[in-house]
Amino acid sequence: MGIGCFHRHRHAPRPFRPWNAVLCAAVALCAAGASGVAQQASPTFDELAAQAAAARDQQNLPLAIDLYTRAEQLKPDWQEGWWYLTLFNYSSNQFPGAIDAANHLLELVPHAVPAMALRGLSEFEVADYKASLRDLEMAVDHGAANDPHNEQIIRYHLALDLTRASRFQDALAQYTVLAGKNINSPEIMAGIGLAGMRSTSFPSEVNSADLALYQSAGEAGFAFLFGDSLQADTLFQKVFAKYPSTPNLHLFYGVLLFSHDASLAADQFQQEVAIAPGNDSARALLAFSLMIAGRYQEALPEAERAYAAAPDMEMAQIALGRSLGETGDLDRGIALLQKVLERDSDNLEAHMGLEALYGRAGRKEDAYRERMLCLKLAK
């Protein structure tokens, strides 16, 4: 079973082609006029199924939906009927009907990934974003976005759901896949900007003045995700010049830079905390980046501030623990890193920090144990 042509709707950045020609024909615009299918007083299941197929072939979606519904009343375990009801209701913008049909199909076939994807897209349209996130994330995990014809609509809506859930890095990961294939649109640019600047809004919810900001930031972010770092830097500098006091712009660029150059990322986080001194996340990222870059003396005061503001923030604990140990306070540094591992035993950065601090303290066996754990976790 494969998903057919996804119907174009208000959140889709651009129209999509079908996964197969049969279903593409099935979801075209409804043909006007009667279907010519003869109605019987008490048709059998086989007769209704044949009539539904004829209505489908004639592109008469309202009649097809009615006939498939009547056929399912006679044979509720008919998988094909529930699939077409899911597809045609979605294509007709009848999203509650699509969700109901998908529910029936998924009860019969729990791993029907195309139905799961369409249910997730329909749940998005009725503003059930938690359910949409669950279904779209699971559908993508099972390969729903592997077909290029439907990848954009699925990943885009998943990214929106992740952004709404404040899972900004996961949202950017979806946009990274799209950017890597140079799939773009104004909505995608705005979505990248919103996720990067840690706003849970959708592009459709943003006023025109703010939308220009998010699209500009998104264009810079898209260039970076596409792999054009020089163009990205040029665009980010233009955005900084136009919006010099806007929070989370430098944070966005710093997050993108972090995996490539921790020192460059730290410079951006430094500018962010200058604009927004109360941004605890930015300060923790600043301390963490300085620590990763080996700039422990600079990291220590920032880590102290971040830890004082948010003592339960894992990143602040790691940055402070490692920086304390590397600047002489081994006991307190080790204790903080051990505290991290009490809650997150697989935290690689905490284990790496303990390996270094145990080595400094002359605790060779403990350092060796941590080194082995690091190798295991890094696989």
Residue pairs with C-beta under 8 A, 6 or more apart in sequence:
1 79
1 83
1 109
1 112
1 114
1 115
2 19
2 20
2 23
2 114
2 147
3 19
3 23
3 87
3 114
3 117
3 118
3 144
3 147
3 150
4 18
4 19
4 20
4 22
4 23
4 24
4 26
4 27
4 87
5 16
5 17
5 18
5 19
5 23
5 24
5 26
5 27
5 28
5 91
6 12
6 16
6 27
6 90
6 91
6 118
6 121
6 150
6 153
7 27
7 90
7 91
7 92
7 93
8 15
8 16
9 93
9 125
10 204
11 124
11 125
11 156
11 157
11 160
11 187
11 202
11 204
12 152
12 153
12 156
13 152
13 153
13 156
13 185
13 186
13 187
13 188
14 152
14 185
16 149
16 150
16 152
16 153
17 24
17 149
18 24
18 27
18 149
19 147
19 149
19 150
23 87
25 57
25 59
26 56
26 57
26 59
26 64
26 84
26 87
26 88
27 61
27 87
27 88
27 91
28 59
29 59
30 59
30 60
30 61
30 62
30 92
31 58
31 59
31 60
35 54
35 55
35 58
35 60
35 63
36 54
36 58
37 51
37 54
37 55
37 63
37 67
38 51
40 47
43 51
43 70
44 74
45 71
45 74
45 75
45 78
48 67
48 70
48 71
48 74
49 71
49 78
49 81
51 67
52 64
52 67
52 68
52 71
52 81
52 84
55 61
55 63
55 64
55 67
56 64
56 84
56 88
61 88
61 91
61 92
62 92
64 84
64 88
65 85
65 88
65 89
65 92
65 94
65 97
68 81
68 84
68 85
68 88
69 85
71 78
71 81
72 78
72 81
72 82
72 85
72 104
75 81
76 104
77 108
79 105
79 108
79 109
79 112
82 101
82 102
82 104
82 105
82 108
82 115
83 101
83 105
83 112
83 114
83 115
85 97
85 98
85 101
86 98
86 101
86 102
86 105
86 115
86 118
86 119
87 98
87 118
89 95
89 97
89 98
89 101
89 122
90 98
90 118
90 121
90 122
93 125
95 122
95 123
95 125
95 126
96 122
96 126
98 118
98 119
98 122
99 119
99 122
99 123
99 126
102 115
102 116
102 118
102 119
102 122
103 119
105 112
105 115
106 112
106 115
106 116
106 119
109 115
111 142
113 139
113 142
113 143
113 144
114 144
116 135
116 138
116 139
116 142
116 144
117 135
117 136
117 139
117 144
117 150
117 154
119 135
120 131
120 132
120 133
120 134
120 135
120 136
120 139
120 154
120 157
120 158
121 132
121 136
121 153
121 154
121 157
123 129
123 131
123 132
123 135
124 132
124 136
124 157
124 160
124 161
129 161
129 164
129 165
130 165
132 157
132 161
133 158
133 161
133 162
133 164
133 165
136 144
136 154
136 157
136 158
136 161
137 158
137 161
137 162
139 145
139 154
140 154
140 155
140 158
144 150
144 154
145 151
145 154
145 155
145 158
145 177
148 181
151 177
151 178
151 181
151 183
152 178
152 183
155 174
155 175
155 177
155 178
156 174
156 178
156 187
156 188
156 191
158 174
159 171
159 172
159 174
159 175
159 191
159 195
160 171
160 191
160 202
162 168
162 170
162 171
162 174
162 195
163 171
163 191
163 194
163 195
163 199
163 200
163 202
164 200
164 202
165 200
166 198
166 200
168 195
168 196
168 198
169 255
171 191
171 195
172 192
172 195
172 196
172 221
172 225
172 255
175 188
175 191
175 192
175 195
175 221
175 222
175 225
176 225
178 184
178 188
179 192
179 222
179 225
179 226
180 225
180 226
180 227
182 226
184 222
186 203
186 215
187 203
188 218
188 222
189 214
189 215
189 218
189 219
189 222
190 203
190 206
190 211
190 214
190 215
190 218
191 202
191 203
191 218
192 217
192 218
192 221
192 222
192 225
193 213
193 214
193 215
193 216
193 217
193 218
193 219
193 221
193 252
194 200
194 201
194 202
194 203
194 206
194 214
194 218
196 217
196 218
196 221
196 248
196 252
196 255
196 256
197 214
197 217
197 247
197 248
197 249
197 251
197 252
198 248
198 251
198 252
199 206
199 214
199 248
203 211
203 214
206 214
213 239
213 243
213 246
216 235
216 238
216 239
216 242
217 236
217 239
217 249
217 252
219 235
220 232
220 235
220 236
220 238
220 239
220 253
221 232
221 252
221 256
223 229
223 231
223 232
223 235
224 232
224 253
224 256
225 256
229 260
232 256
236 249
236 253
239 249
240 249
240 250
243 249
245 275
246 275
247 272
247 275
247 276
247 279
248 272
248 276
248 279
249 272
250 268
250 269
250 271
250 272
250 275
250 282
251 268
251 269
251 272
251 279
251 281
251 282
251 285
253 268
254 265
254 266
254 267
254 268
254 269
254 272
254 282
254 285
254 289
255 265
255 285
257 264
257 265
257 268
258 265
258 285
258 289
258 292
262 289
262 290
262 292
262 293
263 289
263 293
263 295
265 285
265 289
266 286
266 289
266 290
266 293
266 295
269 282
269 283
269 285
269 286
269 289
270 286
272 279
272 282
272 286
273 279
273 282
273 283
273 286
273 302
276 282
280 306
280 309
280 310
280 313
280 316
281 313
283 302
283 305
283 306
283 309
284 303
284 306
284 310
284 313
284 315
284 316
284 319
285 315
286 302
286 306
287 299
287 302
287 303
287 305
287 306
287 315
287 316
287 319
287 320
287 323
288 299
288 303
288 315
288 316
288 318
288 319
290 296
290 298
290 299
290 302
290 319
290 323
291 299
291 303
291 318
291 319
291 322
291 323
296 322
296 323
296 326
296 327
297 327
299 319
299 322
299 323
300 320
300 323
300 324
300 327
302 319
303 316
303 319
303 320
303 323
303 324
304 320
306 313
306 315
306 316
306 319
306 320
307 313
307 316
307 317
307 319
307 320
309 316
310 316
311 317
314 340
314 343
314 344
314 347
317 336
317 337
317 339
317 340
318 336
318 337
318 340
318 347
318 349
318 350
318 353
320 333
320 336
321 332
321 333
321 334
321 335
321 336
321 337
321 339
321 340
321 350
321 353
321 357
322 333
322 337
322 353
322 356
322 357
323 333
324 330
324 332
324 333
324 336
325 332
325 333
325 334
325 337
325 353
325 356
325 357
325 360
326 333
326 356
326 357
326 360
330 357
330 360
330 361
333 353
333 357
334 354
334 357
334 358
334 361
337 350
337 353
337 354
337 357
338 354
340 347
340 350
341 347
341 350
341 351
341 354
344 350
346 377
348 374
348 377
348 378
351 370
351 373
351 374
351 377
352 370
352 374
354 366
354 367
354 370
355 367
355 370
355 371
355 374
356 367
358 364
358 366
358 367
358 370
359 367
